[in-house]
Amino acid sequence: MLTVTTANVKAKIFQQFLETNQINCFSVQEAADEAHTVIFRTQLEVGGQQLPVMLITDASLYTLLQVRVASAAVKGANGPALQDYVNTLNRTYKAFKYYLSETNDLVLDSCLPAVPEQFEPQLVSLSLDIILQHLTEEYPALMRIIWAGETAANPV
């Protein structure tokens, strides 16, 4: 694992947590910006797929945990059905929210607020566990909606 060299307190705390718990599935990228952004990347295995995960830490009050659930999720006519389902999920779950990116990727975000010196990496671990459990349950339904768009766009 790379060593965090930035002034980002949360990144240093998270890296220490990873080392203490012998977790070695994260890569580290320092952005070299004014906010001292450090991005930790890993993957979650869901439904036989490896979903990219980023933990974005910086000097702000916020830490972003992001999962790319599906690339180019809006296909053909599935846009309204996918948006309706995502809105239902967003009303149901408080710990995270879904949205469609500018490139129509389906993204799940969880924002973990904490003063940098009081950042708790255990909350990141717990959030990842909750997200993994949620995606294990919801991923098949999400993919059925996404694939329905592919079928409608490319009738046999």
Buried (B, 14 or more C-beta within 10 A) or exposed (E): EEEBEBEBBBBBBBBEBBEEEEBEEBEBEBBEEEEBBBBBBBBBEBEEEEBBBBBBBBBBEEBBBBBBBBEEBBBBEBBEBBBEBBEEBBEEBEEBBBEBEEEBBBBBBBBBEBEBEEBBBEBBBEBBEBBBEBBEEBBEEBBEBBEBBEEEEEEE
